Amino acid sequence: MQKQNELTTQTVISQQPGHMVSDMNGEKVMLSIKNGKYYNLGAIGGEIWSLIEKPVTVEAVVTELESRYEVDRGKCEMEVLNFVDELMKENLIQHE
């Protein structure tokens, strides 16, 4: 059984409502209304943010990024899991 906050590639994630997101020179920046903080998601982080608009597995996000970029799957999984973990710590996403 998966622990409450343990992320795997099978974890289903999606955006937490209540954020204003804008594109600034190809990078996404976000204001969390709930916690009053600004975040620079960057270019790839912005793509991940767009991909998790609706519930999706981390694996599906990795697969999509892998199809767009020349990247090692293992490295991509690690980077996506780390990024998603940071979003979770800031309460910016929800997971099942």
Residue pairs with C-beta under 8 A, 6 or more apart in sequence:
2 8
2 11
5 88
7 58
7 81
7 84
7 85
7 88
7 95
8 58
8 81
9 57
9 58
9 59
9 62
9 77
9 81
10 57
10 58
10 59
11 57
11 58
11 84
11 95
11 96
12 55
12 56
12 57
12 95
12 96
13 52
13 55
13 56
13 57
13 58
13 61
13 84
13 88
13 93
13 94
13 95
13 96
14 52
14 53
14 54
14 55
14 56
14 93
14 94
14 95
15 49
15 52
15 53
15 92
15 93
15 94
16 34
16 91
16 92
16 93
16 94
18 32
18 33
18 34
19 30
19 31
19 32
19 33
19 34
19 92
20 30
20 31
20 33
21 28
21 29
21 30
21 41
21 46
21 49
22 28
22 29
22 30
23 46
26 43
27 40
27 41
27 42
27 43
27 46
28 40
28 41
28 42
28 43
28 45
28 46
28 49
28 50
29 38
29 39
29 40
29 41
30 38
30 39
30 41
30 49
30 92
31 37
31 38
31 39
32 38
32 39
32 90
32 91
32 92
34 91
35 90
35 91
37 90
39 90
39 92
41 48
41 49
44 65
45 83
47 65
47 68
48 61
48 65
48 80
48 83
48 84
51 60
51 61
51 64
51 65
52 61
52 93
55 96
58 77
58 80
58 81
58 84
61 80
61 84
62 73
62 76
62 77
62 80
65 71
65 76
65 80
66 73
66 76
69 76
84 93
87 93
88 95
